Amino acid sequence: MNDLTAVKGVLGFAVFANDAPVDGSTKGRLGDKVGEVEQFWVNAASVMANNFKLGQLREVAVTGADRQVLMLLAGEQTVVCELDPRADWKSLAAEIRRRL
């Protein structure tokens, strides 16, 4: 796994498979409960995508005043990245996908 914190704007990341973190795939700043909510977000985002007829979901960005988190769905894995709150998540999503 590439170190995604090498991408400017990525503060931390974790990779999940089957609702559990992949060994050695967590680095940098993330919330301490990211593992507890990861599957919830995948399911919630999929329901929203179906309701809005968006097709297959690829990524979800969740932003607040001081934090920004990007979730990328890549096959059987989900990559959760904490981003700089001022970063352009769409550009970072494309760069992260290239590195996966």
C-alpha positions as CSV (number, residue, x, y, z in Angstrom):
1,M,0.0,0.0,0.0
2,N,1.3,3.4,-0.9
3,D,1.7,6.0,1.8
4,L,-1.2,8.3,0.9
5,T,0.0,10.9,3.4
6,A,2.7,11.7,0.8
7,V,-0.1,13.3,-1.3
8,K,-0.3,17.0,-0.4
9,G,-3.6,17.6,1.4
10,V,-4.0,14.0,2.9
11,L,-3.5,14.1,6.6
12,G,-4.2,10.5,7.3
13,F,-5.8,7.3,5.9
14,A,-7.0,3.9,6.7
15,V,-8.0,1.0,4.4
16,F,-10.8,-1.3,5.4
17,A,-11.8,-4.8,4.0
18,N,-14.7,-6.7,5.4
19,D,-15.4,-4.0,8.0
20,A,-12.0,-4.3,9.6
21,P,-8.8,-2.2,9.1
22,V,-6.2,-3.9,6.8
23,D,-3.1,-4.6,8.8
24,G,-0.5,-1.9,8.4
25,S,-2.8,0.4,6.4
26,T,-3.5,3.1,8.9
27,K,-1.3,6.2,9.0
28,G,-1.6,9.9,10.1
29,R,-4.5,11.7,11.6
30,L,-7.9,10.1,11.7
31,G,-10.7,10.0,14.2
32,D,-10.2,7.4,16.9
33,K,-13.6,5.9,16.1
34,V,-13.3,5.7,12.3
35,G,-13.4,1.9,12.5
36,E,-16.8,2.0,14.2
37,V,-18.5,4.2,11.6
38,E,-16.8,3.0,8.4
39,Q,-19.4,0.4,7.4
40,F,-22.3,2.7,8.4
41,W,-21.1,5.3,5.9
42,V,-20.7,2.8,3.1
43,N,-24.3,1.6,3.7
44,A,-25.7,5.1,4.1
45,A,-23.9,6.4,1.0
46,S,-25.1,3.4,-1.0
47,V,-28.7,4.0,0.0
48,M,-28.4,7.6,-1.0
49,A,-26.9,6.7,-4.3
50,N,-29.7,4.3,-5.0
51,N,-32.4,6.8,-4.0
52,F,-30.9,9.6,-6.2
53,K,-30.2,7.1,-9.0
54,L,-26.5,8.0,-9.1
55,G,-25.4,4.5,-10.1
56,Q,-22.4,2.8,-8.5
57,L,-21.0,4.9,-5.8
58,R,-17.2,5.7,-6.0
59,E,-16.6,8.3,-3.3
60,V,-18.2,10.3,-0.6
61,A,-16.8,13.5,1.0
62,V,-18.0,14.6,4.4
63,T,-17.0,18.1,5.4
64,G,-17.4,20.2,8.5
65,A,-16.0,23.6,9.6
66,D,-12.7,22.2,10.7
67,R,-12.4,18.7,9.2
68,Q,-12.9,17.0,5.8
69,V,-13.0,13.2,5.3
70,L,-13.1,11.4,2.0
71,M,-14.2,7.8,1.6
72,L,-13.3,5.9,-1.6
73,L,-14.9,2.6,-2.5
74,A,-12.5,0.5,-4.5
75,G,-13.8,-3.0,-5.0
76,E,-13.8,-5.0,-1.8
77,Q,-11.9,-2.2,0.0
78,T,-12.9,1.2,1.4
79,V,-10.2,3.9,1.8
80,V,-10.9,6.6,4.4
81,C,-8.8,9.7,4.2
82,E,-8.7,12.7,6.4
83,L,-8.0,15.7,4.2
84,D,-6.8,19.3,4.9
85,P,-10.1,21.2,5.4
86,R,-9.2,23.6,2.7
87,A,-8.2,20.9,0.1
88,D,-10.2,20.2,-3.1
89,W,-11.5,16.7,-2.4
90,K,-12.3,16.0,-6.0
91,S,-8.7,16.6,-7.1
92,L,-7.4,14.6,-4.2
93,A,-9.8,11.7,-4.9
94,A,-8.4,11.4,-8.4
95,E,-4.8,11.5,-7.2
96,I,-5.5,8.9,-4.5
97,R,-7.2,6.6,-7.0
98,R,-4.1,6.8,-9.2
99,R,-1.9,5.7,-6.3
100,L,-4.1,2.8,-5.3
